[in-house]
Every structure is written in structure tokens, then in C-alpha cells.
Amino acid sequence: MKYLTNNLISPNRLVSTILAVWLIAILYVPLSAQSSDAAMLTGAMLGETPIEEDLQELCDEIGGRVTGSKANEEAVEWALKKFRDAGLKAEKMPFQMPSLWLEKSTTAEISGGAAFTPQLVSKFYSPPATHTGVLLDAGMGTEEDFARLGASAKGAFVLVETDICFDIGGLFAEYTAASKAEDLARAAGVQGIVFMSSRPNKLLYSFVSKKVFDNKIPQLVMTREDAKRCLRNLRDNKKLNIKVKIDAQTGGAYTAYNVIAEIKGKEKANEVVIIGAHLDSWALGTGANDNGCNVSMMIDIARQMKRLKIQPKRTIRFALWNGEEQGYFGSWAYTEKQNKKLDRHIMAMSVDIGSGAVFGFFTNGRQELMPVLDKALKPVQIFGPYKHVDAAIVGTDNFDFMMEGVPNLVANHLSTNYGTTYHSASDTYDKVDLKSLKINSAIIAAVTLGFANLEESEVTWKRHSHEQIEELLEAQNLEFSMRMFNVWKDWKEGRRGRQ
């Protein structure tokens, strides 16, 4: 789509008064060269750009992008071309994924006191085979529930009930409850675990198990309605059996690719600000809010910087990570490859919580970043106020930068559609908040350029040592979360993070 001559976004894309007020706010303030660049860039991000068209192409034409799939390979080539067409130096960065697992289909039959065909999907790396067994009511999957089941759980399938999920808080609660239930189920010797979907209207979604690539038992998500039907029968003292057939493409280690593009700094080219979003997704939907919207944002920020001929003091690197959903493998590989240069990475940012309005940042134990954030956000202060939280996030591509001691940020968004569409069949283009995405792109662009243009005296932080990282993990009580996402062992055994 062509740019409008006045570079104002059309009224059907964004409330025109917001942009008008923003323009008034910046046009009557004296600007330095750097703040002028920031004003031009944020104005361009709010203006007519191809961000929506890019997102629609990625979601509607390529679709869900599980790492290792043909669609994922297509997405890598698509993104590489987008960066290069924008005039950036861009490359594919290869790395190894441990093992291939792509679900083809999962079907099941319930028999016994009731007979019907439920709808369900497999969690990642559930073993392909036909599995049969007794289905038992495991309640909410608590210690008390498994104590009630006792020895009967051994060799059986257990059905775990869930609370309904409305938002991001509900997602983390579900992850936590599922992690605890999985530990208890394994200890009880179950044959498999069936989790009730936390979303209504027969909505299904994908998750990894706590063991990820070490998972050896079938773990499934059954529609909420079908799971409740099973529970009603079980609680009426009817016996149920389940037969599950999992068909998946499997294989050994394989090569996947990140896409890395950059704009060289003009004064401190060897110092890097890196911002990223993950390109991979699950395949039930089309990976729109998780995380195609922010992939299109990375491309658009890079495109507008090149179009405006903005050259920051430091190098800005744009990363589209792969293998994120299975354990942030692409960003982990980057930190390993760049290990000797990480001292010169002054900030790494991850944008991965959908398209709801950005209202601040997680600073991940680096509270000293907050004043710099506030300064960088001045060109977009009309979209505030912003509230930063010094909590450490485990669950996206900031993780390995944090574990290597690199100062890192995660954009904090309003939930909007993210919680209800997360990893699900409904994560499609039409669920993206396109108005917020435009504003978010201006916010992220302002922060990125702000950090890249800091004076040397303003960079008051350094890379954390191993001891400081250990202190952070303890202070923020991260062991449980790291175990939940299967990254604790790699850290403790020295395979991951700064040693």
C-alpha cells in the first residue's frame, strides 16, 4: 500500500484525533537531532505503513508455523525477503532443534458407561501410537485428588479439570496447575493425562508438557464440553474407557533458522540493541496474536528506519526467533553464538504478549533501566502513562539474555484477546487489535531508538555476573517457573546461561 502524502493514517485504521494530538505535541517542542529522529520514526509508525498487509500475508497465506514444518520454512524465507526488500542486511541464522514432532491428527473414543467421540489434541511430543486405558476423574489434579485415586491411577488415563481462562493471569495459573498435576500424575504412574480445555465453545489449543522433548506419556487437551460430559458420567459412578490414536511426524535433530537483520550504528557500531519477536507458532490457528503481530512490527520498524535514513549511534538488530514455543531454542542459540560479544549488548527486548496496548515494560531484575525507559518513551508519552514492573519473566525470548546477564526488557500489554486466543484455533488475523498494534509499534520504535542513541554516560549498567544472576533467581523466586518450563536443569548443570 502506498504512503499518503501527509503520512497520516486513514481514519478507518486509527482514531485520527489521537494522531492529531500527538502531532501537535511534538511539532511545537524544540527538538535535538536525536529527538527529531525519534519524532520522525514514531510519526512514521503511526502513519500509513504495510504492517497490516504483512500480518495478513503471514497469517492467511502461510498460516500456523510450527518449527520444523513447511510453513515455518516458508515464513523464514518470507521474513528474509521483507527485511531485504526494505534495504536491510539480513541473514538466516541456523541452529539445531533437538527433535522433530509435528502433530498430524489426534482422535479418541470414549466407551463404557457412555460412548461418544470427543474432540481433542495432543500436547507437544506425545508419543505417536494407539493408547487405550481406563479414564479416571482426577479432579483439579491436586495432591488430595491423586491421594483419593491411590493405586487405581497407575496405568490409567486421568482427566484433570481446569478453571476457565479469561486473561494472561489465567494462563499463568493454568501453566502452574498443569505443571503440578503433571508431576503428581507421573509419580502415580499414569499411562496418560487428559486436560480439560480452559476455553469454552469447544476451543482447543496447544501446550508443551513440562518435560518437553523428554515427554514419554500421551498428554492431551480435550474440549471443555466433552471433558465435562466425561466427568458427569464418572461422577455418576459410570466407568469409562478411552482409546486415543496419535499420528505425528517425528524425526531426529534438524536445522531451523532465526532471521536476523540490522542497521549499523554510526558511532558505536560494535554495541548492540537487539529487539525480537518469535516467528514460530502452533498450527491450530494462524499465529496472529502469538506472535505474528509483533513479527510484522519488527519488520515495519526496520522498514521505516531505513526509509527515513535514520542511523542510530549503536547497531540495532532485529531478530525473528524460531523454536520459541518448544523452549526458546533460537534465542538460546543466538546467545551461544554471540557469547564473546554479549558484553556489548546493552539491551535485549522481547515483544510477545499479543496486540493489546503496551502500557509499560518488565525490567527483569534490572531496575536501573526504568529511568532510561521513561526518557525513551517521551516521544510517545501521549499513549501513557507507562508503568514498569521489575519482575523477571520466564517464558519467552528474553530468557537466555537474562541468564547471560544482558539487560533485557519484555513489553507488557493489556490482555485484550491474547488470553482467550493463546495457542488456540481462534488465534487468527481477525482477533488482532490493529489500532493498538500501530500505537505499539510507535512505542517499541521509540524505546529501541532511545536505547540505541544513549550517551555513553547514560549507560550505567553492565552485564551481570554468574553470581548476580544467581542472586536474581533467588530474589525473584524463579526456580519453580524455570522447572515448569524445563530450563532449570540446563542452568544448574552449566549448559545454559553465564557460568
C-alpha positions as CSV (number, residue, x, y, z in Angstrom):
1,M,0.0,0.0,0.0
2,K,1.3,3.4,-0.9
3,Y,2.1,6.1,1.7
4,L,-0.3,9.1,1.9
5,T,1.4,12.3,1.0
6,N,0.8,13.7,4.5
7,N,1.7,10.4,6.1
8,L,-1.4,10.4,8.3
9,I,-3.1,7.1,8.8
10,S,-6.6,6.7,7.3
11,P,-9.5,7.1,9.8
12,N,-10.6,3.5,9.4
13,R,-7.2,2.3,10.7
14,L,-6.7,4.5,13.8
15,V,-8.6,7.2,15.6
16,S,-7.5,10.3,13.7
17,T,-7.7,12.6,16.8
18,I,-5.0,10.6,18.6
19,L,-2.5,11.2,15.8
20,A,-3.6,14.8,15.5
21,V,-3.0,15.4,19.2
22,W,0.4,13.6,19.0
23,L,1.5,15.8,16.1
24,I,0.6,19.0,18.0
25,A,2.5,17.7,21.0
26,I,5.8,17.2,19.0
27,L,5.6,20.0,16.4
28,Y,5.7,22.8,19.0
29,V,8.6,21.4,21.0
30,P,12.2,22.3,20.1
31,L,13.9,19.0,19.0
32,S,17.5,17.9,19.1
33,A,18.7,15.8,16.1
34,Q,18.2,12.6,18.1
35,S,14.7,13.6,19.3
36,S,13.9,14.7,15.8
37,D,14.8,11.2,14.6
38,A,12.6,9.7,17.3
39,A,9.7,12.1,16.3
40,M,10.0,11.2,12.6
41,L,10.2,7.5,13.4
42,T,7.2,7.4,15.8
43,G,5.2,9.5,13.3
44,A,6.1,7.1,10.5
45,M,5.0,4.1,12.6
46,L,1.6,5.8,13.3
47,G,1.3,6.7,9.6
48,E,0.3,4.6,6.6
49,T,2.6,1.5,6.5
50,P,2.3,-2.1,5.3
51,I,2.2,-3.6,8.8
52,E,-1.3,-4.9,8.5
53,E,-0.8,-6.3,5.0
54,D,2.4,-8.0,6.2
55,L,0.5,-9.6,9.1
56,Q,-2.3,-10.7,6.9
57,E,0.1,-12.3,4.4
58,L,1.9,-14.1,7.3
59,C,-1.3,-15.4,8.9
60,D,-3.6,-16.0,6.0
61,E,-1.2,-17.1,3.3
62,I,1.4,-19.0,5.3
63,G,-0.6,-19.8,8.4
64,G,0.5,-21.7,11.6
65,R,4.3,-22.0,11.7
66,V,5.4,-24.9,14.0
67,T,9.2,-25.1,14.0
68,G,10.2,-27.9,11.6
69,S,7.2,-27.5,9.4
70,K,7.0,-26.5,5.7
71,A,5.0,-23.4,6.8
72,N,7.8,-22.4,9.2
73,E,10.4,-22.7,6.4
74,E,8.2,-20.5,4.2
75,A,7.8,-17.9,6.9
76,V,11.6,-17.7,7.3
77,E,12.0,-17.0,3.6
78,W,9.1,-14.5,3.7
79,A,10.7,-12.6,6.5
80,L,14.1,-12.6,5.0
81,K,12.7,-11.1,1.8
82,K,10.7,-8.5,3.8
83,F,13.9,-7.2,5.5
84,R,16.0,-7.3,2.3
85,D,13.3,-5.5,0.3
86,A,13.4,-2.8,3.0
87,G,17.1,-2.4,2.3
88,L,18.5,-4.1,5.4
89,K,21.3,-6.5,5.7
90,A,19.6,-9.7,6.7
91,E,20.5,-13.4,7.1
92,K,19.2,-16.7,8.2
93,M,20.9,-17.9,11.4
94,P,21.0,-21.7,11.6
95,F,20.7,-23.6,14.8
96,Q,19.8,-27.2,15.9
97,M,16.5,-28.3,17.2
98,P,16.7,-31.5,19.4
99,S,14.0,-33.5,17.6
100,L,11.1,-33.2,15.2
101,W,7.5,-33.7,16.3
102,L,4.6,-32.4,14.1
103,E,1.0,-33.5,15.0
104,K,-0.9,-34.8,12.1
105,S,-4.1,-35.8,13.9
106,T,-5.3,-37.0,17.3
107,T,-8.6,-38.9,17.7
108,A,-10.2,-40.6,20.6
109,E,-13.2,-42.8,21.5
110,I,-14.9,-43.0,24.9
111,S,-16.6,-46.3,25.7
112,G,-18.2,-48.0,28.8
113,G,-20.9,-46.2,30.7
114,A,-21.1,-43.7,27.8
115,A,-20.0,-43.9,24.2
116,F,-19.0,-40.9,22.1
117,T,-16.2,-39.3,20.1
118,P,-14.6,-36.4,21.9
119,Q,-12.6,-33.7,20.3
120,L,-9.0,-33.3,21.5
121,V,-5.4,-32.5,20.5
122,S,-2.1,-33.8,21.7
123,K,0.4,-31.8,23.7
124,F,3.8,-31.5,22.1
125,Y,5.9,-34.6,21.9
126,S,3.1,-37.0,23.0
127,P,4.2,-40.5,21.7
128,P,2.5,-41.4,18.3
129,A,0.6,-44.7,18.8
130,T,-2.8,-46.0,19.8
131,H,-3.2,-45.8,23.6
132,T,-6.0,-47.5,25.5
133,G,-6.9,-47.4,29.2
134,V,-9.4,-46.7,31.9
135,L,-10.3,-43.0,32.3
136,L,-10.4,-41.7,35.8
137,D,-11.6,-38.4,37.4
138,A,-8.5,-36.6,38.8
139,G,-10.5,-33.6,39.9
140,M,-8.2,-30.5,39.7
141,G,-5.1,-32.6,39.7
142,T,-4.1,-31.7,43.3
143,E,-2.3,-33.8,45.9
144,E,-5.6,-34.6,47.5
145,D,-7.1,-35.7,44.2
146,F,-4.3,-38.1,43.5
147,A,-4.4,-39.4,47.1
148,R,-8.0,-40.2,46.5
149,L,-7.2,-42.1,43.4
150,G,-4.4,-44.0,45.1
151,A,-3.2,-47.1,43.3
152,S,-6.0,-47.0,40.7
153,A,-4.2,-44.2,38.9
154,K,-1.3,-46.5,37.9
155,G,-1.7,-47.4,34.2
156,A,-4.8,-45.3,33.8
157,F,-5.6,-42.1,31.9
158,V,-6.5,-39.3,34.3
159,L,-8.8,-36.4,33.4
160,V,-7.8,-33.1,35.0
161,E,-10.4,-30.4,35.4
162,T,-9.4,-26.7,34.8
163,D,-10.7,-23.3,35.7
164,I,-11.9,-21.2,32.7
165,C,-9.3,-18.8,31.4
166,F,-10.1,-15.2,30.7
167,D,-6.8,-13.4,30.6
168,I,-3.0,-13.6,30.9
169,G,-3.2,-14.2,34.7
170,G,-5.4,-17.2,33.9
171,L,-2.8,-18.5,31.5
172,F,-0.1,-18.5,34.1
173,A,-2.4,-20.1,36.6
174,E,-3.2,-22.8,34.1
175,Y,0.5,-23.4,33.4
176,T,1.2,-23.7,37.1
177,A,-1.7,-26.0,37.9
178,A,-0.8,-28.2,34.9
179,S,2.8,-28.4,35.9
180,K,1.9,-29.6,39.4
181,A,-0.7,-32.0,38.1
182,E,1.8,-33.5,35.6
183,D,4.4,-34.1,38.4
184,L,1.8,-35.8,40.5
185,A,0.5,-37.9,37.6
186,R,3.9,-39.1,36.7
187,A,4.6,-40.0,40.3
188,A,1.4,-42.0,40.3
189,G,2.4,-44.0,37.2
190,V,-0.4,-42.9,35.0
191,Q,-0.5,-44.0,31.3
192,G,-1.7,-40.6,30.1
193,I,-3.1,-37.2,31.1
194,V,-6.2,-35.6,29.6
195,F,-6.5,-31.9,30.5
196,M,-9.9,-30.2,30.2
197,S,-9.7,-27.2,27.9
198,S,-9.8,-24.0,29.8
199,R,-11.7,-22.2,27.0
200,P,-15.4,-22.7,26.2
201,N,-17.2,-23.3,22.9
202,K,-15.1,-26.4,22.1
203,L,-11.9,-24.3,21.6
204,L,-8.7,-26.3,21.5
205,Y,-5.1,-25.1,21.9
206,S,-1.6,-26.4,22.1
207,F,0.8,-26.6,25.0
208,V,4.2,-28.2,25.7
209,S,4.4,-30.6,28.6
210,K,6.7,-29.9,31.5
211,K,9.2,-32.5,30.1
212,V,9.0,-31.1,26.5
213,F,11.4,-33.3,24.5
214,D,11.7,-35.8,27.3
215,N,7.9,-36.4,27.5
216,K,7.1,-40.1,27.1
217,I,3.4,-40.3,28.0
218,P,0.4,-39.1,26.0
219,Q,-0.9,-35.7,27.2
220,L,-4.0,-34.3,25.6
221,V,-6.3,-31.3,25.7
222,M,-10.0,-32.2,25.4
223,T,-12.7,-29.7,24.6
224,R,-14.3,-28.3,27.8
225,E,-17.7,-29.6,26.8
226,D,-16.6,-33.1,26.1
227,A,-14.4,-33.3,29.2
228,K,-17.4,-32.1,31.3
229,R,-19.5,-34.8,29.7
230,C,-16.9,-37.4,30.8
231,L,-16.8,-36.0,34.3
232,R,-20.5,-36.0,34.7
233,N,-20.6,-39.7,33.8
234,L,-17.6,-40.6,36.0
235,R,-19.2,-38.7,39.0
236,D,-22.4,-40.7,38.4
237,N,-20.2,-43.8,39.1
238,K,-20.1,-44.9,35.5
239,K,-16.9,-46.5,34.3
240,L,-15.3,-45.0,31.2
241,N,-12.5,-46.2,28.9
242,I,-10.6,-44.1,26.4
243,K,-8.8,-45.1,23.2
244,V,-6.5,-42.4,21.8
245,K,-4.8,-42.5,18.4
246,I,-1.9,-40.0,17.9
247,D,-0.5,-39.6,14.5
248,A,2.6,-37.4,14.3
249,Q,5.6,-36.8,12.0
250,T,8.7,-37.5,14.0
251,G,12.4,-37.4,13.4
252,G,15.8,-36.6,14.9
253,A,17.7,-33.4,15.3
254,Y,17.2,-30.9,12.5
255,T,18.3,-27.4,11.5
256,A,15.9,-24.4,12.0
257,Y,16.6,-20.7,11.3
258,N,16.3,-17.4,13.0
259,V,16.1,-14.3,10.8
260,I,18.4,-11.6,11.9
261,A,18.6,-8.1,10.3
262,E,20.4,-5.0,11.4
263,I,21.0,-1.3,10.9
264,K,24.7,-0.4,11.7
265,G,25.4,2.2,14.3
266,K,27.3,5.3,13.1
267,E,29.3,5.9,16.3
268,K,29.4,2.7,18.4
269,A,28.7,0.1,15.8
270,N,30.1,-2.7,18.0
271,E,27.5,-2.0,20.6
272,V,24.1,-3.6,20.0
273,V,20.5,-3.1,20.9
274,I,18.5,-6.1,19.9
275,I,14.7,-6.4,19.7
276,G,12.9,-9.5,18.7
277,A,9.6,-11.4,18.3
278,H,9.2,-15.1,17.6
279,L,8.3,-16.2,14.1
280,D,7.2,-19.7,15.0
281,S,3.7,-20.6,16.3
282,W,1.4,-23.5,16.8
283,A,-0.7,-24.7,14.0
284,L,-4.3,-24.9,15.2
285,G,-4.7,-21.2,14.4
286,T,-2.5,-18.9,12.3
287,G,-0.3,-17.5,15.0
288,A,-1.7,-14.0,14.8
289,N,-1.5,-12.6,18.4
290,D,1.1,-15.2,19.2
291,N,3.2,-13.8,17.7
292,G,2.7,-12.7,14.1
293,C,1.5,-9.2,15.0
294,N,4.9,-8.5,16.7
295,V,6.8,-10.1,13.8
296,S,5.2,-7.7,11.5
297,M,6.1,-4.9,13.9
298,M,9.8,-5.8,13.9
299,I,9.8,-5.7,10.1
300,D,7.9,-2.4,10.0
301,I,10.2,-0.6,12.5
302,A,13.2,-1.7,10.4
303,R,11.5,-0.6,7.2
304,Q,10.6,2.8,8.5
305,M,14.1,3.4,9.9
306,K,15.6,2.7,6.5
307,R,13.0,4.7,4.7
308,L,13.8,7.7,6.8
309,K,17.5,7.1,6.6
310,I,17.8,7.1,10.4
311,Q,21.2,5.9,11.5
312,P,21.5,5.3,15.3
313,K,24.6,5.7,17.4
314,R,24.6,1.9,18.1
315,T,23.7,-1.0,15.9
316,I,20.1,-2.1,16.1
317,R,19.5,-5.7,15.4
318,F,16.0,-7.1,14.6
319,A,15.5,-10.7,15.4
320,L,12.8,-13.1,14.4
321,W,13.3,-16.1,16.7
322,N,12.4,-19.7,15.9
323,G,11.8,-22.6,18.2
324,E,10.4,-20.3,20.9
325,E,7.4,-22.4,21.6
326,Q,9.4,-25.5,22.4
327,G,11.8,-23.7,24.8
328,Y,13.3,-20.5,23.2
329,F,15.9,-22.5,21.2
330,G,16.5,-19.9,18.6
331,S,17.3,-17.1,21.1
332,W,19.3,-19.5,23.2
333,A,21.4,-20.4,20.1
334,Y,22.0,-16.7,19.4
335,T,23.4,-16.1,22.9
336,E,25.7,-19.0,22.5
337,K,26.9,-17.8,19.1
338,Q,27.4,-14.3,20.4
339,N,28.8,-15.3,23.7
340,K,32.0,-13.3,23.4
341,K,30.1,-10.2,22.3
342,L,27.4,-10.2,24.8
343,D,29.2,-7.6,27.0
344,R,28.5,-5.2,24.1
345,H,24.7,-5.9,24.0
346,I,23.4,-3.0,26.0
347,M,19.8,-4.1,25.8
348,A,17.7,-7.0,24.5
349,M,13.9,-6.7,24.2
350,S,11.2,-9.3,23.6
351,V,7.8,-8.4,22.3
352,D,5.5,-11.4,22.8
353,I,2.2,-10.7,24.6
354,G,-0.1,-10.1,21.7
355,S,-1.6,-6.9,20.3
356,G,-3.2,-5.3,23.3
357,A,-2.0,-1.9,24.2
358,V,1.6,-1.7,25.6
359,F,1.4,0.1,29.0
360,G,4.9,-0.5,30.3
361,F,7.8,-3.0,30.4
362,F,9.0,-5.8,32.6
363,T,12.6,-4.9,33.5
364,N,13.6,-8.4,34.7
365,G,15.6,-7.5,37.7
366,R,17.2,-4.5,36.0
367,Q,15.5,-1.7,37.8
368,E,18.2,0.7,36.6
369,L,16.6,0.6,33.2
370,M,13.5,2.4,34.3
371,P,14.7,6.0,34.1
372,V,16.1,5.3,30.7
373,L,12.8,3.8,29.6
374,D,10.9,6.9,30.8
375,K,13.3,9.1,28.8
376,A,13.0,6.9,25.7
377,L,9.2,7.0,26.0
378,K,8.9,10.8,25.9
379,P,8.1,10.9,22.1
380,V,5.1,8.7,22.8
381,Q,4.1,9.9,26.2
382,I,0.7,10.7,25.0
383,F,-0.1,7.0,24.9
384,G,0.9,6.6,28.5
385,P,1.1,6.7,31.4
386,Y,3.5,3.8,31.5
387,K,4.1,1.5,34.4
388,H,7.2,-0.7,34.6
389,V,7.5,-3.8,36.7
390,D,10.8,-5.1,37.9
391,A,9.6,-8.7,37.6
392,A,11.7,-11.4,35.8
393,I,9.8,-13.2,33.0
394,V,10.4,-16.8,32.2
395,G,8.5,-17.9,29.2
396,T,9.8,-16.0,26.1
397,D,12.9,-15.0,24.3
398,N,14.3,-12.6,26.8
399,F,15.1,-15.6,29.0
400,D,18.6,-16.5,27.7
401,F,19.7,-12.9,27.6
402,M,18.6,-12.6,31.2
403,M,20.5,-15.8,32.1
404,E,23.6,-14.4,30.3
405,G,23.4,-11.3,32.3
406,V,22.3,-9.0,29.5
407,P,19.9,-6.2,30.5
408,N,16.6,-7.1,29.0
409,L,13.0,-5.9,28.6
410,V,9.7,-7.5,27.8
411,A,6.8,-5.3,26.6
412,N,3.8,-5.5,28.9
413,H,0.5,-5.4,27.1
414,L,-3.2,-5.3,28.1
415,S,-4.6,-8.8,27.6
416,T,-7.3,-7.9,25.0
417,N,-7.7,-11.1,23.0
418,Y,-4.4,-12.7,24.0
419,G,-5.5,-14.9,26.9
420,T,-8.6,-16.3,25.2
421,T,-6.9,-17.0,21.8
422,Y,-3.5,-18.1,23.2
423,H,-2.1,-21.1,21.2
424,S,-5.7,-21.8,20.1
425,A,-7.6,-22.4,16.9
426,S,-9.0,-18.9,17.2
427,D,-5.6,-17.2,17.1
428,T,-6.3,-15.7,13.7
429,Y,-5.8,-12.3,11.9
430,D,-9.3,-11.0,12.8
431,K,-8.5,-11.2,16.5
432,V,-5.6,-8.8,16.3
433,D,-6.2,-5.3,17.7
434,L,-4.9,-3.4,14.7
435,K,-5.3,0.0,16.2
436,S,-3.2,-0.9,19.3
437,L,-0.7,-2.7,17.1
438,K,0.0,0.6,15.3
439,I,0.4,2.5,18.5
440,N,2.5,-0.3,20.0
441,S,4.9,-0.1,17.0
442,A,5.5,3.5,17.7
443,I,6.2,2.8,21.4
444,I,8.6,0.0,20.7
445,A,10.3,2.0,18.0
446,A,10.8,4.9,20.4
447,V,12.3,2.7,23.1
448,T,14.6,0.9,20.6
449,L,15.9,4.1,19.2
450,G,16.1,5.7,22.6
451,F,18.4,3.0,23.9
452,A,20.5,2.9,20.7
453,N,21.1,6.7,21.0
454,L,22.0,6.8,24.7
455,E,25.1,8.9,25.6
456,E,27.9,6.7,27.0
457,S,27.4,8.4,30.4
458,E,23.8,7.2,30.4
459,V,24.7,3.5,30.1
460,T,25.2,3.0,33.8
461,W,24.8,-0.8,33.9
462,K,26.9,-3.7,33.0
463,R,26.3,-7.3,32.1
464,H,25.5,-9.4,35.2
465,S,28.0,-12.0,36.5
466,H,27.0,-15.6,37.3
467,E,26.8,-14.7,40.9
468,Q,24.5,-11.7,40.2
469,I,22.3,-14.0,38.1
470,E,22.1,-16.5,40.9
471,E,21.0,-13.6,43.3
472,L,18.4,-12.6,40.8
473,L,16.9,-16.1,40.6
474,E,16.7,-16.3,44.3
475,A,15.4,-12.8,44.9
476,Q,12.6,-13.4,42.3
477,N,12.0,-17.0,43.2
478,L,12.4,-18.2,39.7
479,E,13.2,-21.9,40.3
480,F,9.6,-23.0,40.1
481,S,9.0,-21.2,36.8
482,M,12.2,-22.4,35.3
483,R,11.4,-26.0,36.3
484,M,7.9,-25.5,34.9
485,F,9.4,-24.5,31.5
486,N,12.0,-27.2,31.6
487,V,15.0,-24.9,31.7
488,W,16.2,-25.2,35.3
489,K,18.3,-28.4,34.8
490,D,20.2,-26.9,31.9
491,W,21.1,-23.9,34.0
492,K,22.1,-25.8,37.1
493,E,24.2,-28.2,35.0
494,G,26.0,-25.4,33.2
495,R,24.6,-25.9,29.7
496,R,22.6,-22.7,29.7
497,G,23.4,-19.2,30.9
498,R,26.5,-17.4,32.1
499,Q,28.8,-19.8,34.0
